[in-house]
Amino acid sequence: MAGSLIAGGVALQPSAEQVALSTNYITNFDFLNQYLPDTYEKEFERYGNRTLSGFLRMVGAEMPSNSDLIKWAEQGRLHTKYEDCTTSTLAGTDTATFTISDTLVPGSGSIAVRVGQTIHITANAGGGENKAIVTAVDTVAGTIDVAFYEAGGLDAVVAGGTNTMYIYGSEFKKGTNGMQGSLEADDIFLENNPIILKDTYAVSGSDMAQIGWVEVTTENGASGYLWYMKSEHETRLRFDDYLETAMIEAKPAEAASGAVAAGFVGSEGVFHAVENRGNVWSGGYPESLGDWDTVIARLDKQGAIEENVIFNNRDFGFAIDDMLAAQNSYGVGGTSYGLFDNDKEMALNLGFTGFRRGYDFYKSDWKYLNDPTMRGGLASGVVSGLLVPAGSTSVYDQILGKNAKRPFLHVRYRASQTEDRRYKTWITGSAGGAATSDLDAMEVNFLSERAVCVMGANNFVIFEG
């Protein structure tokens, strides 16, 4: 006679023998009921330190601003040189009229040349020069009349092409009046506006009721056990990175752009400032001393800052290492550069931290340029490095109303006595201890309002391509 099992809601009890009983029959088999997997409590950090911020903290500073517009003035050149000067006067003539075309001078009265000053004129093509004294200035036409010191008059090469002219002094006759006219300081007025950055993290109250613990070690040094706040913590780290990358990549919205039409203004980031007001090296890396001599010659024409730091991607860093290693006459086909004691157990250092050639250049790998989720591995628009001058510069701060020392690169954040928008975070909702609304969730909100100020951008060099 065939038997049958009596179904019922009794608790399962394992039997001592392999006998099918109603008390040990599993009708609702679940993987987790019988076979629990071995699990690791601690997360494995497969990508190491994932954060990208730190660049601005190393090279700059942060200071408050209470306006939505930041303005400052930078000193112009003390001396003036014109590089597009031509004349229709025939060669050999004792006097000549030169037209200065490289500034918008007609009608502006902005020629920085006065009667009685002595000038040096050289042909841009080379091979010709004159020295002369200015006898008349027409600011409306943008011309000057000169009398040459040379007995041979106007040089033929100068007469036949475009020339460069600069002032080196003056000369006046006895018993004459002084210099007529004065020159105003050539200040450059710049401005930037802060942008508002936001982020948020939300978790429902229901999910908060089921706690799952994970042991973590995070990029900012925190360690221990976290549950639903694990994702909140990563949102915070991501927001920290955006605070820096936005200051690096920000771009002012151009007139008639879609951003302007939508009501956004943008901001001037580091790359945009250096590309438009600084120095740009394009077409590969400077891989030889001759290339670096070109960079140095450019720096000589700017502020001539003694110490500079190059923040580079990996390939650019290797290119500098290879260039410096090649300077060792014993290094061809070998590894004799650097300091070592020929110990067979040594770990050979094949890299350099910097070099001196006219100026001190230190180099540092910039993770932002290497990270594959950011600028690392881009096919176009590649920035391989950024040369940043060390130290600070003196500028006139229009908010403070006085000259102030400022780092070349620094961040201004919006703040007042009652509102500090450097880094705001607050919790809303009705879960997790918050009681601000009837939303059955906890929302963690992040906000910052800031702008980066690149002062003396003419001392920076961005390496592209």
CORPEJO-V610859 format. One record per residue. RES is the residue in three letters. OMEGA is omega as a letter, one per 40 degrees, with the letter a starting at -180 (999 if undefined). Layout:
[[RES OMEGA] [RES OMEGA]]
This chain:
[[MET a] [ALA i] [GLY i] [SER i] [LEU a] [ILE i] [ALA i] [GLY a] [GLY a] [VAL i] [ALA a] [LEU i] [GLN a] [PRO i] [SER a] [ALA a] [GLU i] [GLN a] [VAL a] [ALA i] [LEU i] [SER a] [THR a] [ASN i] [TYR a] [ILE i] [THR a] [ASN a] [PHE i] [ASP a] [PHE a] [LEU a] [ASN a] [GLN a] [TYR i] [LEU a] [PRO i] [ASP a] [THR i] [TYR i] [GLU a] [LYS i] [GLU i] [PHE a] [GLU a] [ARG a] [TYR i] [GLY i] [ASN a] [ARG a] [THR a] [LEU a] [SER i] [GLY a] [PHE a] [LEU i] [ARG a] [MET a] [VAL a] [GLY a] [ALA i] [GLU i] [MET a] [PRO i] [SER a] [ASN a] [SER i] [ASP i] [LEU a] [ILE a] [LYS i] [TRP i] [ALA i] [GLU a] [GLN i] [GLY i] [ARG i] [LEU a] [HIS a] [THR i] [LYS i] [TYR a] [GLU i] [ASP a] [CYS a] [THR i] [THR i] [SER i] [THR a] [LEU i] [ALA i] [GLY i] [THR a] [ASP i] [THR a] [ALA i] [THR a] [PHE i] [THR i] [ILE a] [SER a] [ASP i] [THR a] [LEU a] [VAL a] [PRO i] [GLY a] [SER a] [GLY a] [SER i] [ILE a] [ALA i] [VAL a] [ARG i] [VAL a] [GLY i] [GLN i] [THR a] [ILE i] [HIS a] [ILE i] [THR i] [ALA i] [ASN i] [ALA a] [GLY i] [GLY i] [GLY i] [GLU i] [ASN i] [LYS a] [ALA i] [ILE a] [VAL a] [THR i] [ALA i] [VAL i] [ASP a] [THR i] [VAL a] [ALA a] [GLY a] [THR i] [ILE i] [ASP a] [VAL i] [ALA a] [PHE i] [TYR a] [GLU i] [ALA a] [GLY i] [GLY a] [LEU i] [ASP a] [ALA a] [VAL i] [VAL a] [ALA a] [GLY a] [GLY i] [THR a] [ASN i] [THR a] [MET i] [TYR a] [ILE i] [TYR i] [GLY i] [SER i] [GLU i] [PHE i] [LYS i] [LYS i] [GLY a] [THR i] [ASN a] [GLY a] [MET i] [GLN a] [GLY i] [SER a] [LEU i] [GLU i] [ALA a] [ASP i] [ASP i] [ILE a] [PHE a] [LEU i] [GLU i] [ASN i] [ASN i] [PRO i] [ILE a] [ILE i] [LEU a] [LYS i] [ASP i] [THR i] [TYR a] [ALA i] [VAL a] [SER i] [GLY i] [SER i] [ASP i] [MET a] [ALA i] [GLN a] [ILE i] [GLY a] [TRP i] [VAL i] [GLU a] [VAL i] [THR a] [THR a] [GLU a] [ASN i] [GLY i] [ALA i] [SER a] [GLY a] [TYR i] [LEU i] [TRP a] [TYR a] [MET i] [LYS i] [SER i] [GLU a] [HIS i] [GLU i] [THR i] [ARG i] [LEU i] [ARG i] [PHE i] [ASP i] [ASP a] [TYR i] [LEU i] [GLU a] [THR i] [ALA i] [MET i] [ILE a] [GLU a] [ALA a] [LYS i] [PRO i] [ALA a] [GLU i] [ALA i] [ALA i] [SER i] [GLY i] [ALA i] [VAL i] [ALA i] [ALA i] [GLY a] [PHE a] [VAL a] [GLY i] [SER i] [GLU i] [GLY a] [VAL a] [PHE a] [HIS a] [ALA a] [VAL i] [GLU a] [ASN a] [ARG a] [GLY a] [ASN a] [VAL i] [TRP a] [SER i] [GLY i] [GLY a] [TYR i] [PRO a] [GLU a] [SER i] [LEU i] [GLY i] [ASP a] [TRP i] [ASP i] [THR i] [VAL a] [ILE i] [ALA i] [ARG i] [LEU i] [ASP a] [LYS a] [GLN a] [GLY a] [ALA i] [ILE a] [GLU a] [GLU a] [ASN i] [VAL i] [ILE i] [PHE a] [ASN i] [ASN a] [ARG a] [ASP i] [PHE i] [GLY i] [PHE i] [ALA i] [ILE i] [ASP a] [ASP i] [MET a] [LEU i] [ALA a] [ALA a] [GLN i] [ASN a] [SER i] [TYR a] [GLY a] [VAL a] [GLY a] [GLY a] [THR a] [SER a] [TYR a] [GLY a] [LEU i] [PHE a] [ASP i] [ASN i] [ASP a] [LYS a] [GLU a] [MET i] [ALA a] [LEU i] [ASN a] [LEU a] [GLY i] [PHE i] [THR i] [GLY i] [PHE i] [ARG i] [ARG a] [GLY i] [TYR i] [ASP i] [PHE i] [TYR a] [LYS a] [SER i] [ASP a] [TRP a] [LYS a] [TYR a] [LEU a] [ASN a] [ASP a] [PRO i] [THR i] [MET a] [ARG a] [GLY i] [GLY i] [LEU i] [ALA i] [SER a] [GLY a] [VAL i] [VAL a] [SER i] [GLY i] [LEU i] [LEU a] [VAL i] [PRO i] [ALA i] [GLY a] [SER i] [THR i] [SER a] [VAL i] [TYR i] [ASP a] [GLN i] [ILE i] [LEU a] [GLY i] [LYS i] [ASN a] [ALA i] [LYS a] [ARG i] [PRO i] [PHE a] [LEU i] [HIS a] [VAL i] [ARG i] [TYR a] [ARG a] [ALA i] [SER a] [GLN a] [THR a] [GLU i] [ASP a] [ARG i] [ARG a] [TYR a] [LYS i] [THR i] [TRP a] [ILE i] [THR a] [GLY a] [SER a] [ALA i] [GLY i] [GLY i] [ALA i] [ALA a] [THR a] [SER i] [ASP i] [LEU a] [ASP a] [ALA i] [MET i] [GLU i] [VAL a] [ASN i] [PHE i] [LEU i] [SER i] [GLU a] [ARG i] [ALA i] [VAL i] [CYS i] [VAL a] [MET a] [GLY a] [ALA i] [ASN i] [ASN i] [PHE i] [VAL i] [ILE a] [PHE a] [GLU i] [GLY 999]]
